[in-house]
Amino acid sequence: MLLQILLILLFVFLGIVGLLALCLLFVAVCSLFADRNKVYDKDSAFFRFLLVYSTAIARVLLRIKIKTTGLEKIPEGRFLLVCNHRSKFDPILTWLELRKYKLAFISKPENFKVPIYGRIIRKCCFMAIDRENPRNAAKTINQAAKLLSGGEVSVAVYPEGTRNTEKELLPFHNAVFKSAIKAKVPVVIMTVKGTDDIHKKYPLHRSVVKMDILDTISAEKVAKMKTAEIGDYAYEIMSGNLKFE
């Protein structure tokens, strides 16, 4: 009897592994139809589906629970999302949790070289930014403004510019707020906590990630503010939230 149960469990396990392998193969083959070096200005519904639901499976396998507050503060229409950055899981869980808003991240060029997903995120209008070249960085900011004003996607960016696991935020690169000013869209301010612990807890423990939508600066207010003013305000309320971990 025990042997039969073990065999059934083995077959179930092998079946799940086989199904996951087929799903990964399907996603990998589909990714070949995307150019990792091309800047797309149209969000692909099909590749957005692949992005969201493949990472939803990964979230279940990694035993990650997401708790989100303040969703009612997110406005209708497109917006610029700004958040602190603690882990490589930040954008993955954010585009999953806020999937209805079709987020396109401004990201470092290395992320577009990641096998399979480096191509998929391109088709979802993600943009690479050259942090070493201000002129090239300005082109990315202008591209983000174009996507926002055209209503194609909402744009997400980490104003710290790099990952930071400390409660105290790094200085902001305020130029990223130019895209919101040019596109005349609101700025949504968010914090994320707990993503830097996922790799420490898995597989023995479940991870809980908390996302807090803190405030939204309306498009009307954004139009009257300088980038430094937007940055200072976002920095202040994000710092205040992160102190209460």
N, C-alpha and C positions, 0 to 999 in steps of 0.2 A: 504493500500500500504506500509506504513512504517513498519507495523507488518510483512508483507511478506519479506521485505528486511532484517529485523532483524533476522527472522527465517533462511533465506538463509545464512546470515553471521554466525549465530550460528552453523548451520550444517557444514559449511566450516571449522570453527574453530575446531569443534569436530572431523572432518575428519582428519585435520592436526595433532591434538593431538593424535588421534588413530594411525595414520601412524608412528609418532615419537615413540610412545610407542611400536609398533611392531618392529621397527628398533632396539630400545634399547634392547628389549627382544631377538631378533636374535643375537645381539652382545654379550649379556650376556650368552646365551646358548653356542655360539661358544667359548667363553673364557674358558669354563670348560674343553676344550681339551688342555689347556696349563698349564704347571706346573710352578707356580710362584717361586718355589725354584730351578728350574733347569737352568743351564747356557747353552743356545743354541748357537751353532756355525754355524747354517745355518739360513739365513733370510727367513721367510715364506712369500711368495707372497700373500697368502690369508689373513694372519693376518696383513700384511702391508697395504693391501687394507682396511681392517676394521679400522685400526688405522687412516689412512689418511682421509678417506671419512666420518667417523663418527665425527671426529674433524672439518672437513670442514663444516658440518651441524651446529655444535656448534658455529663456528665462525660467520656464518650468523645470527644465533639466538641472539648472543651477540652483534651484530652490530659492528664488528671489521674490520677496513680497514687496510691492510698492504701495506706500501710503502717500496720498497727495491731498494737499489742502489748498484752498483758495481758487479752485477752478472757476468759480463764478466771477472772478476778477478779470478773466481773459475776455477781451472784446470780440465783437463780431468782425469779420474781415481779416485782412492780413496784418501782421505785426512783426516787430523785431524782438526776439527773446534773448535776454542776457542772463547768465548764470555763472556761479562759481564752478571750478573744474577740479575734481579730485581723482578721477580714475578714467581708464579707457571705457568703463561701463557707462559713464555719464551720458554721452550722446545716444548710445544704444537704447538705454532705458527711457531716455527722454523722447526719442522719436517713436518709441512703442507706446508710452503712456499718453502722449499728446498726438497720437496718430491722426486724429480728425483734422488737425491743423496743417498737415503736410509740411513738416519742418524740413528745411534744407540748411545744413550746417556749413559755416565757414570753418575750414579745417586745414591742418598742416598738410603739405604735399605728400608726405610719407604715407598718409592714410589711404591715398588713392593707389598705392602700390600693393595693398593688402590683397592676397588672392581672393578672387570671386567678388568680395564685397567692395573692393576698390572700384570695380566696374559698375556695380549696381548703384552705389551712391551717386555716381556721375549721372546716371539716368534719372535720378531723383533731384537733380539740380544742385547737388552739393558743390561747393566751390573751394578751391585751394587758394591759400594766401601766402605770399612770399614775405615773411616777416623781416627779411634782410634787405629788401628793396622797396622803399617807400612808393616809387612810381608803379611798380607791379601790384603792390598792396592796394593802391588807389583804384586800379582797374577792377580788382575783386570787389571793393566797396561799391563801385559804380554798377557792377553786375548785380550785386545784391539789391541795390536800389531799384534797378530795372525789373527784377523779378517781383519785388514787393509792389511797386507801382502798377505793374501789369496784373497783379492779383494771382500770379501763378502759384506761389508758395509763400509761407511765412519763413523767415530766416532766423536761425539761432547762432549765437556767437558767444565765445568765452572771452570777456574783455581782459582777463588776466594774461591771456596769451599762451599759457602753458599750464600743466597740471600742478596743483598745489594742495597738499594734504593737511596743511595747517588751518586752524580756525581763523587766523588773521589773513586777510586777503592780500594778494600782491597788488602793486599799483596797476591801475587800469590803462589800457591803450584806448584812449577816448576817440580815436579816429573811427572806430567801428560804428559809432553812433551817427556818423554822417549818412549812412544808408537810410536810417529812419527819417532824418531831416529831409533828405532829398526826395524820398518816396512819400513823405507826409503821412506816416503811419505811426501808431502807438508803439511804445516800448514796454514790454512786459518783463518784470523783474522777478527772478526765481532763485531759490537756493536748493542744493541737493546735499544730502547727508547719508553716509553709510556705504557709499559705493567703494570706498577705499578698503573696506573690510571684507568684501566678497571673497577675494582670493584666500583670505586667512581662514574663513569659516567653512568654505566648501572642501570636502563633501560632507563633513560630519554635522555641520550646523546650518540652519536656515539663515538667510540674510534678509534684513529689513532695510529698505531704502526709503527715505522720506524726501518728498519734493514739496516745497512750499512756494506757492505763487504769492508773492508779497504785495505787489502793487502794479498798477499800470499807469504810465504817463500818457495821457491822451495825445492824439495827433495835434490838437490845437496847442497844447502846452509845449510839445516837442518842437513845433515850428518857431516858438518864441525863445527857445533855449539854445545855448551854445553847447558844443560837445562836452566841454569840461563840466558844465553845470549838470548835464544829464549823468555823466560819469560820477560826479561827486554825490549826487542824490542816490543813485543805484548802489554805490559803494557803502554809503552810510546805512541804508536799511538792510542790505545784505549782511554787513558786519554785525549789526545788531541782532539779526536772526541767528547767525552762526555762533554767537556767544552762548546761546541757550541750548547747547547739545547735551 
